[in-house]
Amino acid sequence: MRNERRAAREPVGSRRAPAASRYPRPTREELAAAADRTIPDLIAPGLDVLFVGINPGLWSAATGRHFARPGNRFWPALHRGGFTPRQLPPSEQEELLRYGLGITNLVDRASARADELTAEELVAGAESLTAKVERYRPRWVAVVGVTAYRIGFARPKAGFGPQPELLGGARLWVLPNPSGLNAHFTPETLGAAFAELHAATTAG
């Protein structure tokens, strides 16, 4: 049944090359003004996977699009991992809902860097995320950033991959942070990490 759902969501002509963004780049002033803004979740009931970023960056807050900063490798990793038939640009983020995928953040407010967040914000964000998952009931929740997960959920020894506990009834996975600042992971190894999750979600 899930394979049928995925096939139904795949748009006609979806194997074309990634589309260029139709939106202008934000100016330096617009990026500075975007600090502490929030952006809407990309979410719907019963998703296959809800991806959870740490918090919006300034590019995302200025444009209203998740993982929007040039150099962020979320969208390439999503495609390399097998979740999308082509690499989507951030401007086409709504297409994810057709594949049973969504995006939210652990902390709502935007900042230039994730390390500007406090431990208290991450803990509060984990509580809010749990309530959100209980409401929307995704099958899987994938937190994109192990350090934020360790702090927010008080799991100091957590590693990448599947986690032993459930989150609001959903199965839980931790992925590497796709930020270009995360030099520990290449585009290839990020894609492989996303592919492991994809394999788990299609296996059962």
QUIRAHU-V755821 format. One record per helix or strand. SS is the DSSP state (hx for helix, st for strand). FROM is the first residue (numbers start at 1). TO is the last residue. Records with the same first field share a line. If there is no record, write none. Layout:
# QUIRAHU-V755821
SS=FROM-TO, FROM-TO
This chain:
# QUIRAHU-V755821
hx=2-9, 28-33, 58-63, 74-80, 90-99, 114-116, 119-136, 146-152, 187-203
st=42-42, 49-55, 101-107, 140-144, 161-162, 167-167, 170-175
